């Protein structure tokens, strides 16, 4: 059973925790992508490494951040005030 935070402060703490997990997932995904590309092409130029880090990292952080905002909105209780 999942407990929902009753106060906005609890929702912000949960948001920060989700973003910390998302940051960790981004680092792991970036490393996996670099290892995979390194195995395919051998030596990679610096601009390919930079593009991979920025592209994969931004994509994972954006997706995780948007999902964390959905949970923040649902758990903060502000959605209930509209109804």
PDB file with SEQRES, HELIX, SHEET and CRYST1 records, atoms N, CA, C and O in Angstrom:
SEQRES   1 A   83  UNK UNK UNK UNK UNK UNK UNK UNK UNK UNK UNK UNK UNK          
SEQRES   2 A   83  UNK UNK UNK UNK UNK UNK UNK UNK UNK UNK UNK UNK UNK          
SEQRES   3 A   83  UNK UNK UNK UNK UNK UNK UNK UNK UNK UNK UNK UNK UNK          
SEQRES   4 A   83  UNK UNK UNK UNK UNK UNK UNK UNK UNK UNK UNK UNK UNK          
SEQRES   5 A   83  UNK UNK UNK UNK UNK UNK UNK UNK UNK UNK UNK UNK UNK          
SEQRES   6 A   83  UNK UNK UNK UNK UNK UNK UNK UNK UNK UNK UNK UNK UNK          
SEQRES   7 A   83  UNK UNK UNK UNK UNK                                          
HELIX    1 AA1 UNK A    8  UNK A   41  1                                  34    
HELIX    2 AA2 UNK A   46  UNK A   76  1                                  31    
HELIX    3 AA3 UNK A   78  UNK A   82  1                                   5    
CRYST1    1.000    1.000    1.000  90.00  90.00  90.00 P 1           1          
ATOM      1  N   UNK A   1       0.844  -1.165   0.000  1.00  0.00           N  
ATOM      2  CA  UNK A   1       0.000   0.000   0.000  1.00  0.00           C  
ATOM      3  C   UNK A   1       0.897   1.237   0.000  1.00  0.00           C  
ATOM      4  O   UNK A   1       1.840   1.321   0.786  1.00  0.00           O  
ATOM      5  N   UNK A   2       0.609   2.178  -0.862  1.00  0.00           N  
ATOM      6  CA  UNK A   2       1.404   3.384  -0.991  1.00  0.00           C  
ATOM      7  C   UNK A   2       0.775   4.505  -0.176  1.00  0.00           C  
ATOM      8  O   UNK A   2      -0.425   4.761  -0.271  1.00  0.00           O  
ATOM      9  N   UNK A   3       1.600   5.167   0.627  1.00  0.00           N  
ATOM     10  CA  UNK A   3       1.082   6.305   1.380  1.00  0.00           C  
ATOM     11  C   UNK A   3       1.383   7.574   0.602  1.00  0.00           C  
ATOM     12  O   UNK A   3       2.481   7.740   0.071  1.00  0.00           O  
ATOM     13  N   UNK A   4       0.412   8.461   0.538  1.00  0.00           N  
ATOM     14  CA  UNK A   4       0.599   9.716  -0.166  1.00  0.00           C  
ATOM     15  C   UNK A   4       0.949  10.795   0.829  1.00  0.00           C  
ATOM     16  O   UNK A   4       0.358  10.844   1.908  1.00  0.00           O  
ATOM     17  N   UNK A   5       1.896  11.669   0.503  1.00  0.00           N  
ATOM     18  CA  UNK A   5       2.262  12.738   1.411  1.00  0.00           C  
ATOM     19  C   UNK A   5       1.076  13.671   1.643  1.00  0.00           C  
ATOM     20  O   UNK A   5       0.343  13.994   0.708  1.00  0.00           O  
ATOM     21  N   UNK A   6       0.888  14.101   2.890  1.00  0.00           N  
ATOM     22  CA  UNK A   6      -0.229  14.954   3.238  1.00  0.00           C  
ATOM     23  C   UNK A   6       0.123  16.430   3.133  1.00  0.00           C  
ATOM     24  O   UNK A   6      -0.778  17.263   3.044  1.00  0.00           O  
ATOM     25  N   UNK A   7       1.378  16.771   3.141  1.00  0.00           N  
ATOM     26  CA  UNK A   7       1.795  18.167   3.094  1.00  0.00           C  
ATOM     27  C   UNK A   7       2.638  18.413   1.849  1.00  0.00           C  
ATOM     28  O   UNK A   7       3.295  17.503   1.343  1.00  0.00           O  
ATOM     29  N   UNK A   8       2.615  19.661   1.357  1.00  0.00           N  
ATOM     30  CA  UNK A   8       3.466  19.975   0.200  1.00  0.00           C  
ATOM     31  C   UNK A   8       4.946  19.752   0.476  1.00  0.00           C  
ATOM     32  O   UNK A   8       5.702  19.433  -0.441  1.00  0.00           O  
ATOM     33  N   UNK A   9       5.372  19.916   1.729  1.00  0.00           N  
ATOM     34  CA  UNK A   9       6.782  19.690   2.065  1.00  0.00           C  
ATOM     35  C   UNK A   9       7.142  18.231   1.811  1.00  0.00           C  
ATOM     36  O   UNK A   9       8.207  17.939   1.266  1.00  0.00           O  
ATOM     37  N   UNK A  10       6.258  17.315   2.204  1.00  0.00           N  
ATOM     38  CA  UNK A  10       6.509  15.898   1.944  1.00  0.00           C  
ATOM     39  C   UNK A  10       6.573  15.610   0.445  1.00  0.00           C  
ATOM     40  O   UNK A  10       7.373  14.788  -0.001  1.00  0.00           O  
ATOM     41  N   UNK A  11       5.729  16.289  -0.326  1.00  0.00           N  
ATOM     42  CA  UNK A  11       5.728  16.092  -1.774  1.00  0.00           C  
ATOM     43  C   UNK A  11       7.036  16.595  -2.372  1.00  0.00           C  
ATOM     44  O   UNK A  11       7.567  15.982  -3.298  1.00  0.00           O  
ATOM     45  N   UNK A  12       7.560  17.703  -1.852  1.00  0.00           N  
ATOM     46  CA  UNK A  12       8.842  18.211  -2.367  1.00  0.00           C  
ATOM     47  C   UNK A  12       9.993  17.279  -2.028  1.00  0.00           C  
ATOM     48  O   UNK A  12      10.906  17.096  -2.834  1.00  0.00           O  
ATOM     49  N   UNK A  13       9.955  16.693  -0.847  1.00  0.00           N  
ATOM     50  CA  UNK A  13      10.992  15.734  -0.467  1.00  0.00           C  
ATOM     51  C   UNK A  13      10.926  14.516  -1.387  1.00  0.00           C  
ATOM     52  O   UNK A  13      11.957  14.013  -1.832  1.00  0.00           O  
ATOM     53  N   UNK A  14       9.716  14.046  -1.669  1.00  0.00           N  
ATOM     54  CA  UNK A  14       9.555  12.912  -2.584  1.00  0.00           C  
ATOM     55  C   UNK A  14      10.039  13.283  -3.984  1.00  0.00           C  
ATOM     56  O   UNK A  14      10.638  12.453  -4.669  1.00  0.00           O  
ATOM     57  N   UNK A  15       9.783  14.537  -4.421  1.00  0.00           N  
ATOM     58  CA  UNK A  15      10.244  14.993  -5.728  1.00  0.00           C  
ATOM     59  C   UNK A  15      11.766  14.980  -5.791  1.00  0.00           C  
ATOM     60  O   UNK A  15      12.345  14.514  -6.772  1.00  0.00           O  
ATOM     61  N   UNK A  16      12.410  15.486  -4.754  1.00  0.00           N  
ATOM     62  CA  UNK A  16      13.875  15.491  -4.730  1.00  0.00           C  
ATOM     63  C   UNK A  16      14.444  14.081  -4.742  1.00  0.00           C  
ATOM     64  O   UNK A  16      15.456  13.818  -5.391  1.00  0.00           O  
ATOM     65  N   UNK A  17      13.790  13.176  -4.022  1.00  0.00           N  
ATOM     66  CA  UNK A  17      14.247  11.788  -4.008  1.00  0.00           C  
ATOM     67  C   UNK A  17      14.098  11.154  -5.395  1.00  0.00           C  
ATOM     68  O   UNK A  17      14.997  10.449  -5.854  1.00  0.00           O  
ATOM     69  N   UNK A  18      12.971  11.402  -6.061  1.00  0.00           N  
ATOM     70  CA  UNK A  18      12.784  10.874  -7.415  1.00  0.00           C  
ATOM     71  C   UNK A  18      13.810  11.448  -8.388  1.00  0.00           C  
ATOM     72  O   UNK A  18      14.310  10.737  -9.259  1.00  0.00           O  
ATOM     73  N   UNK A  19      14.124  12.736  -8.238  1.00  0.00           N  
ATOM     74  CA  UNK A  19      15.113  13.348  -9.129  1.00  0.00           C  
ATOM     75  C   UNK A  19      16.518  12.803  -8.859  1.00  0.00           C  
ATOM     76  O   UNK A  19      17.324  12.690  -9.783  1.00  0.00           O  
ATOM     77  N   UNK A  20      16.815  12.467  -7.611  1.00  0.00           N  
ATOM     78  CA  UNK A  20      18.110  11.851  -7.309  1.00  0.00           C  
ATOM     79  C   UNK A  20      18.212  10.480  -7.980  1.00  0.00           C  
ATOM     80  O   UNK A  20      19.250  10.140  -8.548  1.00  0.00           O  
ATOM     81  N   UNK A  21      17.143   9.703  -7.915  1.00  0.00           N  
ATOM     82  CA  UNK A  21      17.129   8.405  -8.597  1.00  0.00           C  
ATOM     83  C   UNK A  21      17.231   8.577 -10.112  1.00  0.00           C  
ATOM     84  O   UNK A  21      17.898   7.796 -10.790  1.00  0.00           O  
ATOM     85  N   UNK A  22      16.563   9.605 -10.636  1.00  0.00           N  
ATOM     86  CA  UNK A  22      16.619   9.873 -12.075  1.00  0.00           C  
ATOM     87  C   UNK A  22      18.034  10.257 -12.493  1.00  0.00           C  
ATOM     88  O   UNK A  22      18.509   9.834 -13.547  1.00  0.00           O  
ATOM     89  N   UNK A  23      18.706  11.058 -11.671  1.00  0.00           N  
ATOM     90  CA  UNK A  23      20.093  11.424 -11.962  1.00  0.00           C  
ATOM     91  C   UNK A  23      20.997  10.204 -11.991  1.00  0.00           C  
ATOM     92  O   UNK A  23      21.863  10.086 -12.858  1.00  0.00           O  
ATOM     93  N   UNK A  24      20.797   9.302 -11.048  1.00  0.00           N  
ATOM     94  CA  UNK A  24      21.569   8.052 -11.041  1.00  0.00           C  
ATOM     95  C   UNK A  24      21.280   7.200 -12.262  1.00  0.00           C  
ATOM     96  O   UNK A  24      22.185   6.608 -12.850  1.00  0.00           O  
ATOM     97  N   UNK A  25      20.008   7.144 -12.638  1.00  0.00           N  
ATOM     98  CA  UNK A  25      19.633   6.385 -13.836  1.00  0.00           C  
ATOM     99  C   UNK A  25      20.244   7.011 -15.083  1.00  0.00           C  
ATOM    100  O   UNK A  25      20.634   6.301 -16.010  1.00  0.00           O  
ATOM    101  N   UNK A  26      20.327   8.341 -15.109  1.00  0.00           N  
ATOM    102  CA  UNK A  26      20.923   9.030 -16.258  1.00  0.00           C  
ATOM    103  C   UNK A  26      22.411   8.685 -16.375  1.00  0.00           C  
ATOM    104  O   UNK A  26      22.910   8.433 -17.471  1.00  0.00           O  
ATOM    105  N   UNK A  27      23.108   8.677 -15.251  1.00  0.00           N  
ATOM    106  CA  UNK A  27      24.539   8.347 -15.279  1.00  0.00           C  
ATOM    107  C   UNK A  27      24.752   6.915 -15.760  1.00  0.00           C  
ATOM    108  O   UNK A  27      25.623   6.659 -16.592  1.00  0.00           O  
ATOM    109  N   UNK A  28      23.961   5.986 -15.239  1.00  0.00           N  
ATOM    110  CA  UNK A  28      24.090   4.582 -15.652  1.00  0.00           C  
ATOM    111  C   UNK A  28      23.772   4.426 -17.141  1.00  0.00           C  
ATOM    112  O   UNK A  28      24.455   3.684 -17.847  1.00  0.00           O  
ATOM    113  N   UNK A  29      22.742   5.119 -17.616  1.00  0.00           N  
ATOM    114  CA  UNK A  29      22.357   5.027 -19.025  1.00  0.00           C  
ATOM    115  C   UNK A  29      23.432   5.629 -19.928  1.00  0.00           C  
ATOM    116  O   UNK A  29      23.735   5.075 -20.985  1.00  0.00           O  
ATOM    117  N   UNK A  30      24.007   6.752 -19.522  1.00  0.00           N  
ATOM    118  CA  UNK A  30      25.083   7.371 -20.295  1.00  0.00           C  
ATOM    119  C   UNK A  30      26.274   6.422 -20.393  1.00  0.00           C  
ATOM    120  O   UNK A  30      26.839   6.233 -21.470  1.00  0.00           O  
ATOM    121  N   UNK A  31      26.646   5.832 -19.270  1.00  0.00           N  
ATOM    122  CA  UNK A  31      27.789   4.908 -19.291  1.00  0.00           C  
ATOM    123  C   UNK A  31      27.488   3.702 -20.187  1.00  0.00           C  
ATOM    124  O   UNK A  31      28.354   3.254 -20.939  1.00  0.00           O  
ATOM    125  N   UNK A  32      26.270   3.184 -20.105  1.00  0.00           N  
ATOM    126  CA  UNK A  32      25.898   2.062 -20.962  1.00  0.00           C  
ATOM    127  C   UNK A  32      25.941   2.423 -22.437  1.00  0.00           C  
ATOM    128  O   UNK A  32      26.398   1.632 -23.263  1.00  0.00           O  
ATOM    129  N   UNK A  33      25.465   3.617 -22.767  1.00  0.00           N  
ATOM    130  CA  UNK A  33      25.487   4.051 -24.171  1.00  0.00           C  
ATOM    131  C   UNK A  33      26.921   4.233 -24.665  1.00  0.00           C  
ATOM    132  O   UNK A  33      27.238   3.851 -25.792  1.00  0.00           O  
ATOM    133  N   UNK A  34      27.790   4.813 -23.835  1.00  0.00           N  
ATOM    134  CA  UNK A  34      29.187   5.006 -24.242  1.00  0.00           C  
ATOM    135  C   UNK A  34      29.906   3.665 -24.401  1.00  0.00           C  
ATOM    136  O   UNK A  34      30.691   3.484 -25.332  1.00  0.00           O  
ATOM    137  N   UNK A  35      29.638   2.741 -23.504  1.00  0.00           N  
ATOM    138  CA  UNK A  35      30.262   1.411 -23.625  1.00  0.00           C  
ATOM    139  C   UNK A  35      29.773   0.711 -24.888  1.00  0.00           C  
ATOM    140  O   UNK A  35      30.566   0.116 -25.617  1.00  0.00           O  
ATOM    141  N   UNK A  36      28.468   0.783 -25.147  1.00  0.00           N  
ATOM    142  CA  UNK A  36      27.917   0.155 -26.348  1.00  0.00           C  
ATOM    143  C   UNK A  36      28.505   0.764 -27.612  1.00  0.00           C  
ATOM    144  O   UNK A  36      28.915   0.037 -28.517  1.00  0.00           O  
ATOM    145  N   UNK A  37      28.551   2.088 -27.682  1.00  0.00           N  
ATOM    146  CA  UNK A  37      29.109   2.736 -28.872  1.00  0.00           C  
ATOM    147  C   UNK A  37      30.601   2.460 -29.011  1.00  0.00           C  
ATOM    148  O   UNK A  37      31.107   2.319 -30.124  1.00  0.00           O  
ATOM    149  N   UNK A  38      31.298   2.383 -27.897  1.00  0.00           N  
ATOM    150  CA  UNK A  38      32.723   2.067 -27.942  1.00  0.00           C  
ATOM    151  C   UNK A  38      32.986   0.665 -28.458  1.00  0.00           C  
ATOM    152  O   UNK A  38      33.970   0.431 -29.160  1.00  0.00           O  
ATOM    153  N   UNK A  39      32.117  -0.261 -28.115  1.00  0.00           N  
ATOM    154  CA  UNK A  39      32.272  -1.638 -28.599  1.00  0.00           C  
ATOM    155  C   UNK A  39      31.960  -1.734 -30.088  1.00  0.00           C  
ATOM    156  O   UNK A  39      32.529  -2.579 -30.779  1.00  0.00           O  
ATOM    157  N   UNK A  40      31.067  -0.886 -30.596  1.00  0.00           N  
ATOM    158  CA  UNK A  40      30.675  -0.940 -32.000  1.00  0.00           C  
ATOM    159  C   UNK A  40      31.716  -0.309 -32.917  1.00  0.00           C  
ATOM    160  O   UNK A  40      32.090  -0.887 -33.938  1.00  0.00           O  
ATOM    161  N   UNK A  41      32.182   0.883 -32.544  1.00  0.00           N  
ATOM    162  CA  UNK A  41      33.049   1.647 -33.443  1.00  0.00           C  
ATOM    163  C   UNK A  41      34.510   1.697 -33.017  1.00  0.00           C  
ATOM    164  O   UNK A  41      35.345   2.212 -33.760  1.00  0.00           O  
ATOM    165  N   UNK A  42      34.833   1.183 -31.857  1.00  0.00           N  
ATOM    166  CA  UNK A  42      36.204   1.298 -31.380  1.00  0.00           C  
ATOM    167  C   UNK A  42      36.437   2.665 -30.775  1.00  0.00           C  
ATOM    168  O   UNK A  42      35.755   3.055 -29.827  1.00  0.00           O  
ATOM    169  N   UNK A  43      37.403   3.398 -31.318  1.00  0.00           N  
ATOM    170  CA  UNK A  43      37.718   4.721 -30.780  1.00  0.00           C  
ATOM    171  C   UNK A  43      36.692   5.737 -31.266  1.00  0.00           C  
ATOM    172  O   UNK A  43      36.381   5.809 -32.455  1.00  0.00           O  
ATOM    173  N   UNK A  44      36.171   6.522 -30.323  1.00  0.00           N  
ATOM    174  CA  UNK A  44      35.152   7.511 -30.655  1.00  0.00           C  
ATOM    175  C   UNK A  44      35.756   8.909 -30.615  1.00  0.00           C  
ATOM    176  O   UNK A  44      36.561   9.211 -29.733  1.00  0.00           O  
ATOM    177  N   UNK A  45      35.376   9.767 -31.562  1.00  0.00           N  
ATOM    178  CA  UNK A  45      35.823  11.157 -31.506  1.00  0.00           C  
ATOM    179  C   UNK A  45      35.184  11.873 -30.306  1.00  0.00           C  
ATOM    180  O   UNK A  45      34.129  11.467 -29.817  1.00  0.00           O  
ATOM    181  N   UNK A  46      35.829  12.926 -29.850  1.00  0.00           N  
ATOM    182  CA  UNK A  46      35.356  13.633 -28.649  1.00  0.00           C  
ATOM    183  C   UNK A  46      33.962  14.222 -28.845  1.00  0.00           C  
ATOM    184  O   UNK A  46      33.179  14.282 -27.898  1.00  0.00           O  
ATOM    185  N   UNK A  47      33.642  14.659 -30.072  1.00  0.00           N  
ATOM    186  CA  UNK A  47      32.327  15.261 -30.286  1.00  0.00           C  
ATOM    187  C   UNK A  47      31.218  14.208 -30.225  1.00  0.00           C  
ATOM    188  O   UNK A  47      30.082  14.530 -29.878  1.00  0.00           O  
ATOM    189  N   UNK A  48      31.531  12.971 -30.555  1.00  0.00           N  
ATOM    190  CA  UNK A  48      30.539  11.897 -30.428  1.00  0.00           C  
ATOM    191  C   UNK A  48      30.295  11.567 -28.956  1.00  0.00           C  
ATOM    192  O   UNK A  48      29.162  11.302 -28.552  1.00  0.00           O  
ATOM    193  N   UNK A  49      31.349  11.582 -28.168  1.00  0.00           N  
ATOM    194  CA  UNK A  49      31.213  11.340 -26.729  1.00  0.00           C  
ATOM    195  C   UNK A  49      30.390  12.445 -26.087  1.00  0.00           C  
ATOM    196  O   UNK A  49      29.492  12.172 -25.291  1.00  0.00           O  
ATOM    197  N   UNK A  50      30.693  13.693 -26.432  1.00  0.00           N  
ATOM    198  CA  UNK A  50      29.964  14.829 -25.877  1.00  0.00           C  
ATOM    199  C   UNK A  50      28.491  14.800 -26.290  1.00  0.00           C  
ATOM    200  O   UNK A  50      27.609  15.041 -25.466  1.00  0.00           O  
ATOM    201  N   UNK A  51      28.231  14.510 -27.548  1.00  0.00           N  
ATOM    202  CA  UNK A  51      26.849  14.444 -28.030  1.00  0.00           C  
ATOM    203  C   UNK A  51      26.079  13.314 -27.343  1.00  0.00           C  
ATOM    204  O   UNK A  51      24.898  13.470 -27.032  1.00  0.00           O  
ATOM    205  N   UNK A  52      26.731  12.195 -27.111  1.00  0.00           N  
ATOM    206  CA  UNK A  52      26.085  11.082 -26.429  1.00  0.00           C  
ATOM    207  C   UNK A  52      25.758  11.446 -24.984  1.00  0.00           C  
ATOM    208  O   UNK A  52      24.655  11.179 -24.507  1.00  0.00           O  
ATOM    209  N   UNK A  53      26.708  12.051 -24.295  1.00  0.00           N  
ATOM    210  CA  UNK A  53      26.490  12.449 -22.900  1.00  0.00           C  
ATOM    211  C   UNK A  53      25.337  13.440 -22.809  1.00  0.00           C  
ATOM    212  O   UNK A  53      24.435  13.274 -21.988  1.00  0.00           O  
ATOM    213  N   UNK A  54      25.362  14.469 -23.649  1.00  0.00           N  
ATOM    214  CA  UNK A  54      24.317  15.490 -23.589  1.00  0.00           C  
ATOM    215  C   UNK A  54      22.964  14.942 -24.049  1.00  0.00           C  
ATOM    216  O   UNK A  54      21.947  15.199 -23.405  1.00  0.00           O  
ATOM    217  N   UNK A  55      22.940  14.201 -25.140  1.00  0.00           N  
ATOM    218  CA  UNK A  55      21.684  13.698 -25.685  1.00  0.00           C  
ATOM    219  C   UNK A  55      21.019  12.672 -24.783  1.00  0.00           C  
ATOM    220  O   UNK A  55      19.837  12.795 -24.460  1.00  0.00           O  
ATOM    221  N   UNK A  56      21.767  11.671 -24.380  1.00  0.00           N  
ATOM    222  CA  UNK A  56      21.200  10.616 -23.535  1.00  0.00           C  
ATOM    223  C   UNK A  56      20.880  11.176 -22.153  1.00  0.00           C  
ATOM    224  O   UNK A  56      19.819  10.893 -21.596  1.00  0.00           O  
ATOM    225  N   UNK A  57      21.793  11.966 -21.603  1.00  0.00           N  
ATOM    226  CA  UNK A  57      21.569  12.528 -20.269  1.00  0.00           C  
ATOM    227  C   UNK A  57      20.358  13.432 -20.224  1.00  0.00           C  
ATOM    228  O   UNK A  57      19.535  13.316 -19.316  1.00  0.00           O  
ATOM    229  N   UNK A  58      20.232  14.335 -21.190  1.00  0.00           N  
ATOM    230  CA  UNK A  58      19.098  15.251 -21.210  1.00  0.00           C  
ATOM    231  C   UNK A  58      17.783  14.495 -21.392  1.00  0.00           C  
ATOM    232  O   UNK A  58      16.784  14.829 -20.756  1.00  0.00           O  
ATOM    233  N   UNK A  59      17.779  13.488 -22.249  1.00  0.00           N  
ATOM    234  CA  UNK A  59      16.560  12.726 -22.497  1.00  0.00           C  
ATOM    235  C   UNK A  59      16.088  11.994 -21.241  1.00  0.00           C  
ATOM    236  O   UNK A  59      14.904  12.032 -20.908  1.00  0.00           O  
ATOM    237  N   UNK A  60      17.000  11.337 -20.551  1.00  0.00           N  
ATOM    238  CA  UNK A  60      16.630  10.603 -19.336  1.00  0.00           C  
ATOM    239  C   UNK A  60      16.190  11.576 -18.246  1.00  0.00           C  
ATOM    240  O   UNK A  60      15.195  11.326 -17.565  1.00  0.00           O  
ATOM    241  N   UNK A  61      16.921  12.689 -18.068  1.00  0.00           N  
ATOM    242  CA  UNK A  61      16.547  13.664 -17.043  1.00  0.00           C  
ATOM    243  C   UNK A  61      15.211  14.331 -17.354  1.00  0.00           C  
ATOM    244  O   UNK A  61      14.419  14.581 -16.445  1.00  0.00           O  
ATOM    245  N   UNK A  62      14.954  14.617 -18.615  1.00  0.00           N  
ATOM    246  CA  UNK A  62      13.684  15.239 -18.990  1.00  0.00           C  
ATOM    247  C   UNK A  62      12.516  14.284 -18.729  1.00  0.00           C  
ATOM    248  O   UNK A  62      11.510  14.683 -18.141  1.00  0.00           O  
ATOM    249  N   UNK A  63      12.642  13.046 -19.156  1.00  0.00           N  
ATOM    250  CA  UNK A  63      11.582  12.072 -18.929  1.00  0.00           C  
ATOM    251  C   UNK A  63      11.340  11.822 -17.444  1.00  0.00           C  
ATOM    252  O   UNK A  63      10.194  11.789 -16.996  1.00  0.00           O  
ATOM    253  N   UNK A  64      12.410  11.648 -16.688  1.00  0.00           N  
ATOM    254  CA  UNK A  64      12.268  11.430 -15.247  1.00  0.00           C  
ATOM    255  C   UNK A  64      11.737  12.654 -14.534  1.00  0.00           C  
ATOM    256  O   UNK A  64      10.935  12.535 -13.608  1.00  0.00           O  
ATOM    257  N   UNK A  65      12.177  13.838 -14.956  1.00  0.00           N  
ATOM    258  CA  UNK A  65      11.694  15.070 -14.344  1.00  0.00           C  
ATOM    259  C   UNK A  65      10.217  15.297 -14.583  1.00  0.00           C  
ATOM    260  O   UNK A  65       9.501  15.730 -13.679  1.00  0.00           O  
ATOM    261  N   UNK A  66       9.755  15.014 -15.775  1.00  0.00           N  
ATOM    262  CA  UNK A  66       8.327  15.176 -16.066  1.00  0.00           C  
ATOM    263  C   UNK A  66       7.485  14.179 -15.260  1.00  0.00           C  
ATOM    264  O   UNK A  66       6.417  14.528 -14.758  1.00  0.00           O  
ATOM    265  N   UNK A  67       7.964  12.955 -15.141  1.00  0.00           N  
ATOM    266  CA  UNK A  67       7.231  11.978 -14.329  1.00  0.00           C  
ATOM    267  C   UNK A  67       7.242  12.380 -12.859  1.00  0.00           C  
ATOM    268  O   UNK A  67       6.235  12.215 -12.170  1.00  0.00           O  
ATOM    269  N   UNK A  68       8.359  12.900 -12.368  1.00  0.00           N  
ATOM    270  CA  UNK A  68       8.431  13.352 -10.977  1.00  0.00           C  
ATOM    271  C   UNK A  68       7.480  14.519 -10.745  1.00  0.00           C  
ATOM    272  O   UNK A  68       6.875  14.618  -9.677  1.00  0.00           O  
ATOM    273  N   UNK A  69       7.338  15.404 -11.727  1.00  0.00           N  
ATOM    274  CA  UNK A  69       6.387  16.510 -11.592  1.00  0.00           C  
ATOM    275  C   UNK A  69       4.947  16.022 -11.551  1.00  0.00           C  
ATOM    276  O   UNK A  69       4.117  16.597 -10.849  1.00  0.00           O  
ATOM    277  N   UNK A  70       4.648  14.974 -12.293  1.00  0.00           N  
ATOM    278  CA  UNK A  70       3.308  14.398 -12.237  1.00  0.00           C  
ATOM    279  C   UNK A  70       3.031  13.869 -10.832  1.00  0.00           C  
ATOM    280  O   UNK A  70       1.955  14.101 -10.281  1.00  0.00           O  
ATOM    281  N   UNK A  71       4.000  13.161 -10.254  1.00  0.00           N  
ATOM    282  CA  UNK A  71       3.814  12.648  -8.903  1.00  0.00           C  
ATOM    283  C   UNK A  71       3.756  13.783  -7.886  1.00  0.00           C  
ATOM    284  O   UNK A  71       2.976  13.714  -6.936  1.00  0.00           O  
ATOM    285  N   UNK A  72       4.566  14.827  -8.067  1.00  0.00           N  
ATOM    286  CA  UNK A  72       4.529  15.982  -7.169  1.00  0.00           C  
ATOM    287  C   UNK A  72       3.164  16.644  -7.206  1.00  0.00           C  
ATOM    288  O   UNK A  72       2.614  16.986  -6.160  1.00  0.00           O  
ATOM    289  N   UNK A  73       2.618  16.825  -8.380  1.00  0.00           N  
ATOM    290  CA  UNK A  73       1.317  17.450  -8.530  1.00  0.00           C  
ATOM    291  C   UNK A  73       0.223  16.601  -7.887  1.00  0.00           C  
ATOM    292  O   UNK A  73      -0.666  17.126  -7.216  1.00  0.00           O  
ATOM    293  N   UNK A  74       0.293  15.302  -8.094  1.00  0.00           N  
ATOM    294  CA  UNK A  74      -0.730  14.423  -7.534  1.00  0.00           C  
ATOM    295  C   UNK A  74      -0.627  14.337  -6.016  1.00  0.00           C  
ATOM    296  O   UNK A  74      -1.649  14.287  -5.333  1.00  0.00           O  
ATOM    297  N   UNK A  75       0.594  14.320  -5.476  1.00  0.00           N  
ATOM    298  CA  UNK A  75       0.776  14.143  -4.049  1.00  0.00           C  
ATOM    299  C   UNK A  75       0.669  15.423  -3.246  1.00  0.00           C  
ATOM    300  O   UNK A  75       0.499  15.358  -2.028  1.00  0.00           O  
ATOM    301  N   UNK A  76       0.761  16.579  -3.872  1.00  0.00           N  
ATOM    302  CA  UNK A  76       0.734  17.832  -3.133  1.00  0.00           C  
ATOM    303  C   UNK A  76      -0.666  18.221  -2.710  1.00  0.00           C  
ATOM    304  O   UNK A  76      -0.827  19.040  -1.805  1.00  0.00           O  
ATOM    305  N   UNK A  77      -1.685  17.656  -3.342  1.00  0.00           N  
ATOM    306  CA  UNK A  77      -3.064  17.975  -2.997  1.00  0.00           C  
ATOM    307  C   UNK A  77      -3.615  19.168  -3.739  1.00  0.00           C  
ATOM    308  O   UNK A  77      -4.791  19.491  -3.572  1.00  0.00           O  
ATOM    309  N   UNK A  78      -2.826  19.832  -4.546  1.00  0.00           N  
ATOM    310  CA  UNK A  78      -3.308  20.999  -5.268  1.00  0.00           C  
ATOM    311  C   UNK A  78      -4.298  20.624  -6.355  1.00  0.00           C  
ATOM    312  O   UNK A  78      -5.143  21.441  -6.719  1.00  0.00           O  
ATOM    313  N   UNK A  79      -4.217  19.417  -6.881  1.00  0.00           N  
ATOM    314  CA  UNK A  79      -5.182  18.976  -7.886  1.00  0.00           C  
ATOM    315  C   UNK A  79      -6.571  18.815  -7.284  1.00  0.00           C  
ATOM    316  O   UNK A  79      -7.575  19.020  -7.966  1.00  0.00           O  
ATOM    317  N   UNK A  80      -6.629  18.451  -6.017  1.00  0.00           N  
ATOM    318  CA  UNK A  80      -7.919  18.263  -5.361  1.00  0.00           C  
ATOM    319  C   UNK A  80      -8.652  19.591  -5.141  1.00  0.00           C  
ATOM    320  O   UNK A  80      -9.881  19.616  -5.087  1.00  0.00           O  
ATOM    321  N   UNK A  81      -7.912  20.684  -5.015  1.00  0.00           N  
ATOM    322  CA  UNK A  81      -8.528  21.993  -4.777  1.00  0.00           C  
ATOM    323  C   UNK A  81      -9.326  22.464  -5.997  1.00  0.00           C  
ATOM    324  O   UNK A  81     -10.264  23.247  -5.844  1.00  0.00           O  
ATOM    325  N   UNK A  82      -8.982  22.016  -7.177  1.00  0.00           N  
ATOM    326  CA  UNK A  82      -9.660  22.466  -8.394  1.00  0.00           C  
ATOM    327  C   UNK A  82     -11.050  21.866  -8.471  1.00  0.00           C  
ATOM    328  O   UNK A  82     -11.979  22.518  -8.948  1.00  0.00           O  
ATOM    329  N   UNK A  83     -11.204  20.656  -8.020  1.00  0.00           N  
ATOM    330  CA  UNK A  83     -12.492  19.960  -8.119  1.00  0.00           C  
ATOM    331  C   UNK A  83     -13.473  20.557  -7.227  1.00  0.00           C  
ATOM    332  O   UNK A  83     -14.616  20.104  -7.174  1.00  0.00           O  
TER     333      UNK A  83                                                      
END                                                                             
